[in-house]
Amino acid sequence: MVGDTPSAVGADEMATYLEIQNWVKSHHGFVPKTCWIAHCKDMCGLDPRRSPNRYGEARTNPCPLDKTSAIIEAFRHFEMM
């Protein structure tokens, strides 16, 4: 099945948001919003991209608790943490 093999992402690179979205969709049945991925990256100490349309430091759309574990599982799959 596609997506079951480890990513070709190197240790100095991170998976793209699209790669994470596709992996989560194929394994958990939903597509995470990019702001959820950024929030999870921030919680895990990874360096999230800053959205060009974000104003201020407050998160207006944080990741729901029931979606967090699937996104973090994707980080582990792509060896980002």
The first five atom37 places (N, CA, C, CB, O) and aatype in JSON, in Angstrom:
{
  "aatype": [12, 19, 7, 3, 16, 14, 15, 0, 19, 7, 0, 3, 6, 12, 0, 16, 18, 10, 6, 9, 5, 2, 17, 19, 11, 15, 8, 8, 7, 13, 19, 14, 11, 16, 4, 17, 9, 0, 8, 4, 11, 3, 12, 4, 7, 10, 3, 14, 1, 1, 15, 14, 2, 1, 18, 7, 6, 0, 1, 16, 2, 14, 4, 14, 10, 3, 11, 16, 15, 0, 9, 9, 6, 0, 13, 1, 8, 13, 6, 12, 12],
  "atom_mask": [
    [1, 1, 1, 1, 1],
    [1, 1, 1, 1, 1],
    [1, 1, 1, 0, 1],
    [1, 1, 1, 1, 1],
    [1, 1, 1, 1, 1],
    [1, 1, 1, 1, 1],
    [1, 1, 1, 1, 1],
    [1, 1, 1, 1, 1],
    [1, 1, 1, 1, 1],
    [1, 1, 1, 0, 1],
    [1, 1, 1, 1, 1],
    [1, 1, 1, 1, 1],
    [1, 1, 1, 1, 1],
    [1, 1, 1, 1, 1],
    [1, 1, 1, 1, 1],
    [1, 1, 1, 1, 1],
    [1, 1, 1, 1, 1],
    [1, 1, 1, 1, 1],
    [1, 1, 1, 1, 1],
    [1, 1, 1, 1, 1],
    [1, 1, 1, 1, 1],
    [1, 1, 1, 1, 1],
    [1, 1, 1, 1, 1],
    [1, 1, 1, 1, 1],
    [1, 1, 1, 1, 1],
    [1, 1, 1, 1, 1],
    [1, 1, 1, 1, 1],
    [1, 1, 1, 1, 1],
    [1, 1, 1, 0, 1],
    [1, 1, 1, 1, 1],
    [1, 1, 1, 1, 1],
    [1, 1, 1, 1, 1],
    [1, 1, 1, 1, 1],
    [1, 1, 1, 1, 1],
    [1, 1, 1, 1, 1],
    [1, 1, 1, 1, 1],
    [1, 1, 1, 1, 1],
    [1, 1, 1, 1, 1],
    [1, 1, 1, 1, 1],
    [1, 1, 1, 1, 1],
    [1, 1, 1, 1, 1],
    [1, 1, 1, 1, 1],
    [1, 1, 1, 1, 1],
    [1, 1, 1, 1, 1],
    [1, 1, 1, 0, 1],
    [1, 1, 1, 1, 1],
    [1, 1, 1, 1, 1],
    [1, 1, 1, 1, 1],
    [1, 1, 1, 1, 1],
    [1, 1, 1, 1, 1],
    [1, 1, 1, 1, 1],
    [1, 1, 1, 1, 1],
    [1, 1, 1, 1, 1],
    [1, 1, 1, 1, 1],
    [1, 1, 1, 1, 1],
    [1, 1, 1, 0, 1],
    [1, 1, 1, 1, 1],
    [1, 1, 1, 1, 1],
    [1, 1, 1, 1, 1],
    [1, 1, 1, 1, 1],
    [1, 1, 1, 1, 1],
    [1, 1, 1, 1, 1],
    [1, 1, 1, 1, 1],
    [1, 1, 1, 1, 1],
    [1, 1, 1, 1, 1],
    [1, 1, 1, 1, 1],
    [1, 1, 1, 1, 1],
    [1, 1, 1, 1, 1],
    [1, 1, 1, 1, 1],
    [1, 1, 1, 1, 1],
    [1, 1, 1, 1, 1],
    [1, 1, 1, 1, 1],
    [1, 1, 1, 1, 1],
    [1, 1, 1, 1, 1],
    [1, 1, 1, 1, 1],
    [1, 1, 1, 1, 1],
    [1, 1, 1, 1, 1],
    [1, 1, 1, 1, 1],
    [1, 1, 1, 1, 1],
    [1, 1, 1, 1, 1],
    [1, 1, 1, 1, 1]
  ],
  "atom_positions": [
    [[0.84, -1.19, 0.0], [0.0, 0.0, 0.0], [0.88, 1.24, 0.0], [-0.95, 0.0, 1.22], [1.88, 1.3, 0.72]],
    [[0.53, 2.22, -0.78], [1.28, 3.46, -0.87], [1.22, 4.17, 0.47], [0.74, 4.36, -1.99], [0.18, 4.22, 1.11]],
    [[2.36, 4.72, 0.88], [2.4, 5.46, 2.14], [2.88, 4.62, 3.3], [0.0, 0.0, 0.0], [3.09, 5.16, 4.39]],
    [[3.06, 3.3, 3.11], [3.52, 2.46, 4.2], [5.03, 2.39, 4.29], [2.96, 1.07, 4.05], [5.58, 1.97, 5.31]],
    [[5.72, 2.8, 3.23], [7.17, 2.78, 3.25], [7.68, 4.1, 3.82], [7.74, 2.54, 1.84], [7.03, 5.13, 3.68]],
    [[8.84, 4.05, 4.47], [9.38, 5.3, 5.03], [9.61, 6.33, 3.94], [10.68, 5.05, 5.78], [9.87, 5.99, 2.79]],
    [[9.51, 7.55, 4.31], [9.68, 8.66, 3.38], [11.14, 8.8, 2.99], [9.16, 9.97, 3.99], [12.04, 8.35, 3.7]],
    [[11.37, 9.43, 1.86], [12.73, 9.72, 1.43], [13.22, 11.03, 2.01], [12.8, 9.75, -0.1], [14.26, 11.54, 1.59]],
    [[12.49, 11.58, 2.96], [12.86, 12.85, 3.58], [14.11, 12.63, 4.41], [11.7, 13.41, 4.46], [14.16, 11.73, 5.25]],
    [[15.13, 13.45, 4.17], [16.38, 13.32, 4.91], [16.27, 13.9, 6.3], [0.0, 0.0, 0.0], [15.28, 14.55, 6.65]],
    [[17.3, 13.66, 7.1], [17.29, 14.12, 8.49], [17.26, 15.64, 8.59], [18.5, 13.58, 9.22], [16.74, 16.19, 9.56]],
    [[17.82, 16.32, 7.58], [17.85, 17.77, 7.62], [16.64, 18.4, 6.94], [19.12, 18.27, 6.99], [16.54, 19.62, 6.88]],
    [[15.73, 17.57, 6.41], [14.54, 18.06, 5.74], [13.3, 17.59, 6.48], [14.5, 17.6, 4.28], [13.32, 16.58, 7.17]],
    [[12.22, 18.33, 6.32], [10.95, 17.93, 6.89], [9.98, 17.64, 5.76], [10.38, 19.03, 7.84], [10.11, 18.17, 4.65]],
    [[9.02, 16.78, 6.05], [7.97, 16.5, 5.08], [7.18, 17.77, 4.83], [7.05, 15.35, 5.57], [7.07, 18.63, 5.71]],
    [[6.63, 17.89, 3.64], [5.8, 19.05, 3.34], [4.43, 18.89, 4.0], [5.65, 19.24, 1.81], [4.05, 17.79, 4.4]],
    [[3.72, 19.98, 4.1], [2.38, 19.93, 4.67], [1.48, 19.03, 3.83], [1.77, 21.35, 4.77], [0.64, 18.31, 4.37]],
    [[1.65, 19.06, 2.51], [0.85, 18.22, 1.63], [1.14, 16.74, 1.86], [1.11, 18.59, 0.16], [0.22, 15.92, 1.88]],
    [[2.42, 16.39, 2.03], [2.77, 15.0, 2.33], [2.14, 14.55, 3.64], [4.3, 14.84, 2.39], [1.64, 13.43, 3.74]],
    [[2.16, 15.4, 4.64], [1.55, 15.07, 5.93], [0.05, 14.91, 5.77], [1.87, 16.15, 6.99], [-0.53, 13.96, 6.29]],
    [[-0.58, 15.84, 5.05], [-2.02, 15.76, 4.83], [-2.4, 14.45, 4.12], [-2.51, 16.96, 4.0], [-3.35, 13.79, 4.52]],
    [[-1.66, 14.09, 3.08], [-1.95, 12.87, 2.34], [-1.77, 11.62, 3.2], [-1.07, 12.78, 1.1], [-2.58, 10.7, 3.12]],
    [[-0.72, 11.6, 4.02], [-0.48, 10.44, 4.87], [-1.58, 10.29, 5.92], [0.89, 10.57, 5.56], [-2.1, 9.2, 6.14]],
    [[-1.95, 11.4, 6.55], [-3.02, 11.35, 7.56], [-4.33, 10.91, 6.91], [-3.18, 12.74, 8.25], [-5.08, 10.12, 7.49]],
    [[-4.62, 11.42, 5.72], [-5.86, 11.04, 5.03], [-5.89, 9.54, 4.75], [-6.01, 11.83, 3.72], [-6.91, 8.9, 4.96]],
    [[-4.78, 8.99, 4.27], [-4.76, 7.57, 3.92], [-4.76, 6.65, 5.14], [-3.55, 7.27, 3.08], [-5.2, 5.51, 5.04]],
    [[-4.28, 7.13, 6.29], [-4.21, 6.29, 7.48], [-5.29, 6.57, 8.52], [-2.87, 6.45, 8.11], [-5.59, 5.71, 9.35]],
    [[-5.87, 7.77, 8.49], [-6.84, 8.15, 9.53], [-8.16, 8.67, 8.98], [-6.24, 9.2, 10.43], [-9.1, 8.9, 9.74]],
    [[-8.24, 8.86, 7.66], [-9.51, 9.2, 7.05], [-9.94, 10.65, 7.11], [0.0, 0.0, 0.0], [-11.11, 10.95, 6.84]],
    [[-9.05, 11.55, 7.45], [-9.39, 12.98, 7.42], [-8.17, 13.75, 6.93], [-9.85, 13.49, 8.82], [-7.04, 13.28, 7.04]],
    [[-8.41, 14.94, 6.41], [-7.33, 15.8, 5.94], [-7.14, 16.92, 6.96], [-7.63, 16.38, 4.51], [-8.03, 17.75, 7.15]],
    [[-5.98, 16.94, 7.63], [-5.76, 18.0, 8.62], [-5.53, 19.35, 7.95], [-4.56, 17.65, 9.5], [-4.9, 19.44, 6.9]],
    [[-6.05, 20.38, 8.57], [-5.8, 21.74, 8.08], [-4.34, 22.09, 8.32], [-6.74, 22.77, 8.78], [-3.71, 21.59, 9.25]],
    [[-3.81, 22.96, 7.47], [-2.41, 23.35, 7.62], [-2.16, 24.04, 8.96], [-1.99, 24.27, 6.47], [-1.09, 23.9, 9.54]],
    [[-3.15, 24.77, 9.45], [-2.97, 25.44, 10.75], [-2.9, 24.41, 11.88], [-4.12, 26.44, 11.01], [-2.23, 24.66, 12.89]],
    [[-3.57, 23.26, 11.73], [-3.48, 22.19, 12.73], [-2.07, 21.59, 12.72], [-4.54, 21.09, 12.47], [-1.5, 21.31, 13.78]],
    [[-1.52, 21.4, 11.52], [-0.17, 20.85, 11.4], [0.83, 21.81, 12.04], [0.19, 20.6, 9.91], [1.72, 21.38, 12.78]],
    [[0.69, 23.09, 11.76], [1.59, 24.1, 12.35], [1.47, 24.1, 13.87], [1.28, 25.5, 11.79], [2.48, 24.21, 14.57]],
    [[0.26, 23.99, 14.4], [0.06, 23.96, 15.83], [0.73, 22.74, 16.45], [-1.44, 23.96, 16.16], [1.39, 22.85, 17.49]],
    [[0.59, 21.58, 15.82], [1.22, 20.35, 16.33], [2.74, 20.45, 16.24], [0.73, 19.13, 15.54], [3.44, 19.98, 17.14]],
    [[3.26, 21.05, 15.17], [4.7, 21.26, 15.05], [5.19, 22.12, 16.21], [5.05, 21.91, 13.7], [6.22, 21.84, 16.82]],
    [[4.46, 23.17, 16.49], [4.82, 24.07, 17.58], [4.81, 23.33, 18.92], [3.85, 25.27, 17.62], [5.71, 23.52, 19.74]],
    [[3.8, 22.49, 19.14], [3.69, 21.72, 20.39], [4.84, 20.73, 20.53], [2.35, 20.98, 20.46], [5.27, 20.43, 21.65]],
    [[5.36, 20.21, 19.41], [6.42, 19.21, 19.43], [7.82, 19.82, 19.37], [6.24, 18.25, 18.26], [8.82, 19.1, 19.36]],
    [[7.9, 21.13, 19.32], [9.19, 21.79, 19.27], [9.8, 21.84, 17.88], [0.0, 0.0, 0.0], [10.99, 22.14, 17.73]],
    [[9.01, 21.54, 16.86], [9.48, 21.65, 15.48], [9.25, 23.07, 15.0], [8.76, 20.63, 14.55], [8.51, 23.82, 15.63]],
    [[9.88, 23.45, 13.92], [9.79, 24.82, 13.43], [8.7, 24.93, 12.36], [11.16, 25.28, 12.87], [8.94, 24.57, 11.2]],
    [[7.51, 25.42, 12.73], [6.45, 25.54, 11.72], [6.67, 26.74, 10.8], [5.08, 25.66, 12.4], [7.28, 27.74, 11.18]],
    [[6.15, 26.6, 9.57], [6.17, 27.75, 8.67], [5.23, 28.8, 9.23], [5.76, 27.34, 7.21], [4.24, 28.47, 9.89]],
    [[5.52, 30.03, 8.97], [4.63, 31.11, 9.39], [3.73, 31.45, 8.21], [5.44, 32.37, 9.88], [4.22, 31.77, 7.12]],
    [[2.44, 31.38, 8.42], [1.49, 31.68, 7.37], [1.56, 33.16, 7.01], [0.06, 31.29, 7.8], [1.6, 34.01, 7.9]],
    [[1.57, 33.48, 5.73], [1.65, 34.89, 5.34], [0.41, 35.69, 5.72], [1.88, 34.99, 3.85], [0.46, 36.92, 5.79]],
    [[-0.71, 35.01, 5.97], [-1.92, 35.74, 6.33], [-2.19, 35.71, 7.83], [-3.11, 35.16, 5.58], [-3.3, 36.04, 8.26]],
    [[-1.21, 35.33, 8.62], [-1.38, 35.29, 10.08], [-1.03, 36.64, 10.67], [-0.52, 34.17, 10.71], [0.0, 37.24, 10.35]],
    [[-1.9, 37.1, 11.55], [-1.68, 38.38, 12.23], [-1.51, 38.09, 13.71], [-2.85, 39.38, 11.99], [-2.36, 37.44, 14.33]],
    [[-0.43, 38.58, 14.28], [-0.19, 38.4, 15.7], [0.31, 37.0, 16.03], [0.0, 0.0, 0.0], [0.6, 36.2, 15.14]],
    [[0.4, 36.71, 17.32], [0.93, 35.44, 17.78], [-0.15, 34.44, 18.17], [1.84, 35.67, 18.95], [0.13, 33.24, 18.25]],
    [[-1.36, 34.9, 18.41], [-2.44, 34.02, 18.87], [-2.9, 33.08, 17.76], [-3.62, 34.84, 19.39], [-3.0, 33.48, 16.6]],
    [[-3.18, 31.84, 18.13], [-3.74, 30.87, 17.18], [-5.25, 31.01, 17.18], [-3.32, 29.41, 17.54], [-5.89, 30.9, 18.23]],
    [[-5.82, 31.25, 16.02], [-7.27, 31.39, 15.93], [-7.95, 30.05, 15.65], [-7.64, 32.39, 14.85], [-9.15, 29.91, 15.87]],
    [[-7.18, 29.06, 15.16], [-7.74, 27.77, 14.82], [-6.78, 26.67, 15.28], [-8.03, 27.66, 13.3], [-6.13, 26.04, 14.45]],
    [[-6.68, 26.42, 16.6], [-5.77, 25.38, 17.08], [-6.26, 23.99, 16.7], [-5.61, 25.49, 18.6], [-7.43, 23.79, 16.39]],
    [[-5.35, 23.03, 16.75], [-5.68, 21.65, 16.39], [-6.59, 21.04, 17.45], [-4.4, 20.8, 16.23], [-6.29, 21.13, 18.64]],
    [[-7.7, 20.42, 17.04], [-8.57, 19.73, 18.01], [-7.82, 18.57, 18.66], [-9.85, 19.21, 17.31], [-7.01, 17.9, 18.01]],
    [[-8.08, 18.34, 19.92], [-7.36, 17.29, 20.66], [-7.5, 15.91, 20.03], [-7.86, 17.24, 22.09], [-6.57, 15.11, 20.07]],
    [[-8.66, 15.63, 19.44], [-8.86, 14.3, 18.85], [-8.12, 14.11, 17.53], [-10.34, 14.06, 18.64], [-8.08, 13.0, 17.01]],
    [[-7.54, 15.14, 16.98], [-6.79, 15.06, 15.72], [-5.28, 15.11, 15.94], [-7.21, 16.2, 14.78], [-4.51, 14.75, 15.06]],
    [[-4.86, 15.54, 17.11], [-3.45, 15.75, 17.4], [-2.62, 14.48, 17.26], [-3.29, 16.3, 18.79], [-1.55, 14.51, 16.66]],
    [[-3.1, 13.37, 17.81], [-2.3, 12.14, 17.79], [-2.04, 11.64, 16.37], [-3.0, 11.05, 18.59], [-0.96, 11.11, 16.11]],
    [[-2.99, 11.79, 15.46], [-2.8, 11.36, 14.08], [-1.73, 12.2, 13.4], [-4.12, 11.46, 13.29], [-0.91, 11.66, 12.64]],
    [[-1.71, 13.49, 13.65], [-0.71, 14.37, 13.03], [0.67, 14.08, 13.6], [-1.08, 15.86, 13.26], [1.65, 14.05, 12.86]],
    [[0.75, 13.86, 14.9], [2.04, 13.54, 15.52], [2.54, 12.18, 15.03], [1.93, 13.54, 17.06], [3.74, 11.99, 14.86]],
    [[1.63, 11.25, 14.8], [2.0, 9.96, 14.22], [2.62, 10.15, 12.84], [0.77, 9.02, 14.13], [3.58, 9.46, 12.48]],
    [[2.09, 11.08, 12.06], [2.67, 11.39, 10.75], [4.07, 11.96, 10.9], [1.77, 12.38, 9.98], [4.96, 11.63, 10.11]],
    [[4.28, 12.81, 11.89], [5.63, 13.35, 12.13], [6.6, 12.2, 12.38], [5.62, 14.34, 13.35], [7.71, 12.2, 11.85]],
    [[6.19, 11.24, 13.18], [7.06, 10.09, 13.48], [7.31, 9.27, 12.22], [6.43, 9.21, 14.57], [8.42, 8.81, 11.97]],
    [[6.26, 9.08, 11.42], [6.4, 8.32, 10.17], [7.45, 8.97, 9.26], [5.04, 8.24, 9.44], [8.27, 8.28, 8.66]],
    [[7.4, 10.27, 9.16], [8.35, 11.0, 8.31], [9.67, 11.32, 9.01], [7.72, 12.29, 7.83], [10.49, 12.07, 8.49]],
    [[9.86, 10.73, 10.19], [11.1, 10.88, 10.97], [11.45, 12.34, 11.23], [12.26, 10.21, 10.24], [12.62, 12.73, 11.18]],
    [[10.44, 13.13, 11.52], [10.63, 14.54, 11.83], [10.91, 14.73, 13.32], [9.4, 15.36, 11.42], [11.36, 15.79, 13.74]],
    [[10.64, 13.69, 14.1], [10.9, 13.74, 15.54], [11.27, 12.38, 16.05], [9.7, 14.28, 16.29], [11.52, 12.22, 17.25]]
  ]
}
